[in-house]
Every structure is written in structure tokens, then in C-alpha cells.
């Protein structure tokens, strides 16, 4: 059973003036920043896991957007806002759960934008989803990446398919679009088509893109899957088990775009560009993705 600590701490929505003090569950706000309360929940079984609740938490969500993140401070604020827009467009009550294993300000910024943050040790992508399952409140789950590779403003088709009774809604970049540079040529023209064809041949399935990172699944189906993979192989495990379990499955077109983050050769270069833009009137850290997805 989850237990809520009596202690409360503060976080400021003015994230550019904050600093993360390095201790789990505490944020030091900059001068003049109005504070907000957030609660810290202890982990159910694992003492290394803590759940941070934002000031404006969402009660009884129907959809949970569950996103592992490691050092995504340059994109996480825009990504969370994209998720909010997507939930509003879909007409659904939803929570955003960032499963964070970062050493930068990702958790701080996500919390300030009213996402839930599950702080976990860095134990692999698959393990992040496994750790998150006890904390997911929604009936339906949408998964993906925090770097704006996938446009979470367009989650409505996933929500619609899950509401229609599908248990697994697999994203497909081949039914959507793949921007030039968004995927290595070897993966795009050889790896993904070949492995997808092999799986379809072996199991009689009809997927077009078994490696797409954006996907939706009912919480009940995810729990019954009993994921065991600790790292990237969780994605293949999900697809294989969806076939073996005979889940009612569909595909959703999912555009894949090249992010600005991928364009820069060094972290310092990315941070420099971020700082020079952080006071702009528009969303800048994911602006490269936004410009190209609309073209």
C-alpha cells in the first residue's frame, strides 16, 4: 500500500529560476518564485522509488501517459505541454507520469508543469515501465519518448481505438510518416522491415512497424503481460506477447520526426541554444520537431 509522508516541500512554476538540490523529492526555488506544494509518496515495495505529486494533480484519470526519461531537461517542459494538449483534444481526463532516472533537472521541470514524477534508479527502459505499473491510475495507457520524436498532441487516435475495445494500439511510422533523418537508413530500409516481416511470418500477424516507440495498451492487458525485459527488448516482448495473448490489436499512424536535440553534436551546444531561447514567446525546445511535423 502506498503511504503519504507528512512532510511537504515546494516547487516553483518559474522553472528557469530553479535548481534541483540533488536530494530526491526536494526543489529549491529561485528568488521571487511563488511556491507550490507537492507531496512525496514512498514506494510500495522498493525503497528506492518515490512518487512526486504536483500541486494540480488530476483525480481519477481515464488515460495515463507513461514516459521514461533520462536527462531530458531540454525537451520535457514542451513535451508535457504537448501531452496536455493531446489529452484536451482527445476529450479525456488524463495523467502524465514521468518515470525519471535523471541527474539533471528533468524531474523538477516536469513537476513544475504538473506532471507526476516517479523517481527510480536507472535500471533500464523496460524496468522503468515495470516499476511504473503499480502507480498507473488510468484504464488506458499511452507510451512513448520524452524527446518529442512522437507528437503527443496527436494521441486522440490511440485513445479512440482503446475506447472502442482494442487492447493494444500499436503505432506505425510506415502508416504515418518518417521525416528524413529521423531514422538511420539501415533501420528504415532493412532492419525494421525485415524484423517486422519475420515476426508476421512466424506468428501470422500483420504489423507494419514492430519497433515504433509510441503505442497504447489497456492497463489490464499490460498487467496480464507480465513484462520481464529490463531494457530496450521490452518493446519486442510487448509485441510478441500481444500476439500470443491474442489481444484485440490495431495500428495507429504515428509520424516520426527528427528532433533538434539530435541535430547537435554536443550537449553543451544544445544547452547553449536552449538558454538563448528560453524566454521566447513560443515553444522552442521542440520547435524543430513542430516546424517539420507541420510541413
N, C-alpha and C positions, 0 to 999 in steps of 0.2 A: 504494500500500500504506500502511496506517496504521502509524504509528510511535509508540511509547510513550516519553515522556520519562522520564528517570531521576528527576527531581525529584518529590517528593510533598509534599502540604500537608495541612492538617487542616480538618475541619468538625465542628461540634458538633451533636448532635441537639436540643439545647435552643435552638430557633431564635429564641425571643423574646429571648434574651440575646446574639444575634449581631449583627454588622454586616457588610455587604458592603463591601470596601475599595476597590471601583471598578476593580480590576485583574482581568482575565479569569483565572479558574481559582484564585483565592485567596480564602479566607474567614478573617476574624478572629473567633475565638470569645470569648464573654464570660467573665468570671471564674467559675471553678468548673465550667465546662462540660467534660465528658470529651471529648477529641478523637477523631476517627475519620479514617483515611486515605482519600484518594480520588486516583485517577490522572488525569492530564491527557493526552489523546491529541491530537496535531496533526491538522489537516485533511488529507485526501488530496490535493486539488488546490488548494484555496482556503486561503491563509494566514490568512484572517480567520475560519475556522471551527475550533472546538476542541470536543472531546467530553470531558465530565467524567464519570468513573465513580464511583458511590457505593461505600461500604465493603462493603455487602452486595449485590453485583451478581448478577444472575440468569444462570447459564450456560445456553446453548442454548435460548432461549425459542422456543416454538411460535407465540406471538402477540406482536405489537408494538403497543402503544397509542401512537400518534404524535400529539402535540398541540403545535401552535404556540402560543406565549404571548408577550404583550407587557404587562408591568406587571400581573400577576395575583397579587400577593403576598397579597391578602386572601382568595383562594379556593384557591390552589394546594395548600396542605397538605391541606385536606379533599378536594380533587379527587383527589390522588394516593392518598389512603386509600380513596376510592370505587373507584378503578381496582384497587387491591389486592383489595378485597372482591369486585369483579366477576370478577377472574381466579380467585380461590379458589372462588367459586360456580360458575364455568364448568368448574372442574376442569382447568385448563390452566396450563402454565408460561408466564409472560409477562413482558416487559419494558415499562417505561413510559419513553418517550423524549420529553422536553420540549424542543421546538425554541425556544430562548429568545432574544429580542431586546430584553430589558427594560433599563430604567435603575433599577429598584427591586430588591427582594430576592427576586424570583421564583426565580431560579436557585439561590440559596443555600438557600431553603426546600425546593424540590423535591429538591435533592441530599441534604439532611438527612433527607428521607423516603424515601431510597433509590430515587429515580428517576434515570435517566441524563439528563444535560443537554447538549444540543448548542447551543453558543453561536454565534450567527450574526449578521451585520449585519441591520438592519431593512430588508428589501428586498421585502416583500410576502408575503401569505399563501400564494399559490401557490409562490413561490420557496422558502418555508420547507420545504414538502413536497419540492420538487426537491432542495434541499440535504440533506435527511434521508435520501434513498433509499440512498446508499452505506453508511449507518450502521445501517440496519434489519436486524435479525438474524432476525426471526420469519418463518415461512412465510405467516402471515396478519396483516393489518393492520386495526386499528380506528382511525378518525379522529374528531375532534370538537373541542369547545371546552373551554377550561380554566376557564370561569366557572360551571360547574355548571348550565348551561342544559339539558344532557342528562345523564341519570343513568347513569353508567358502572358502577354496581353491577349494571346490567342488560345487560351485554354478552353474556351466555350465548347468546341467540338469534342474534347475529351470528356467534359462534364456531361454534355448531352448524351454521348454514347453510354456512359456509365449509368446515367439515369434511365436510359432505355432498357437496361438489364444486362448489358455486356459486363463481363467480369474483368476483362483485360483489354485495354485500348492501347495498341502499340503504335507509336509514332513512326512515320515513314518519310524519310527525306526524298526518296525516289518518287513518292506520290506528291510531295511538296516541291521543294526546290533546294538546290545546293549552290551557293554562291561560289564563284571562282576563288580558290584559296582557302575555303572553309574546311576542306578535307584533303589530305595528301592524295596525290594521283593514284598511288599504288592501292590505297584503301578504296578509293572511289571506283576505280575501273577493274580491280582484280579482287582484292581481299573481301570486301563486303558482298559483292555479287556472288562470289564463289562460295563463301561460307553459308550465305542465305540459301543458295540453290542446293547445297549438300544437305542442310537441315530439312528443307522442304522435301527432298527426295527420300530421306531416311524416315521421316515421320508423316509424310502425306499432308503437310501443312502448306500454306500459301502466302507466307510472309514475303514482303519485298525489301525489308531492311531490318535484319535482326539486331543490328548494333546501334540503332537510334537511341539516344540517351533520354529523350522525352517520351514518357509513357504514363498511362493511367491504369489503376487497378483498384478493385474494391478492397476495403480493409479485411473483410472476411477471407477473400482469396489469398491475400498476402500472408495472413496468419496461417492459413492451411498449407501454403507452400513450404514453410519451414526452411527459409533460406539458411544456407550454411557457408557460402562463399564469403571470404573475408575481404577480397579485393575486387578488381575490375571484372573478374569472371562471374560476379553476381548477375550481370546483365544477361549472359548466356544461360545461366541457371534459371532465371525467371522465364525466359522464352521456352526452354526445354520442358520445364515443369508445367507451364501453361498448356502445352500440347499433351503431355502425359495425363494431366488432371482433367483434360477435355473442358477447359474453361471456355465459356462463350466469349469469343475473341473477335476483334475488329481492328482495322488500321485507320489512323488519322493522319492526313497530310501535315507534315511538320517542316517548314522551311528551316534550313541551316545556314547561318551567316558567319562571315569572318568578323571577329571582334577586333577592336583597336588594340586590345591587350596583346593579341597575338602578333600585331604588327611591329611592336617594339622589340629590339634585340636585348635590352637590359631593363631590369626592374627600376633602376634609378631613372632611366629615361621616361618610363611610364609614370613614375611618381612626379617627375618634374612637370610633365604635361598635365597631370591631374591637378596639381597645385595651381597652375596658371589658369585653370578653367573653373575652379570650384565655386567661384562667385558669379558664374554666368547665369543668365535667366532661363536657360533650357537645360535639360538633362544631357550632360556632356560625356560622362564616363562610358556610357553605352551608345553615344551618339553615332559612332561609326557604324554600329550594327543597325541602328534605327534608320540612318540615311539609306543604307544599301537595301534593307528589307522593304523599303517603300518605293524603291526604284524599279 
